[in-house]
């Protein structure tokens, strides 16, 4: 796998000088970029982007997203009582209406819980 070298940048590579060429050589470009991004931790890249005024944010795995301070502050994680699993966390409705707050009447279904009902409805 090719890694960026200081004397040759991606922008000077003939395969990537225009958007149509970058699209044509997308898999090669992504491999080069991934190898380069793998050289440092996510937090280091986010700091570099911030210092260069490049808007960027991490892509979180589910456990990270459920602990995200902004998601918690906005109330985007709700606790719901599940009859088989006990109390579970779920994603709240992000749409907020002051006169009609969202209610959470039903717990998330178990895998396959409603399959037969859905298939029956589709058959008519």
Order of alpha helices (4+ residues) and beta strands (2+ residues): alpha-alpha-alpha-alpha-alpha-beta-beta-alpha
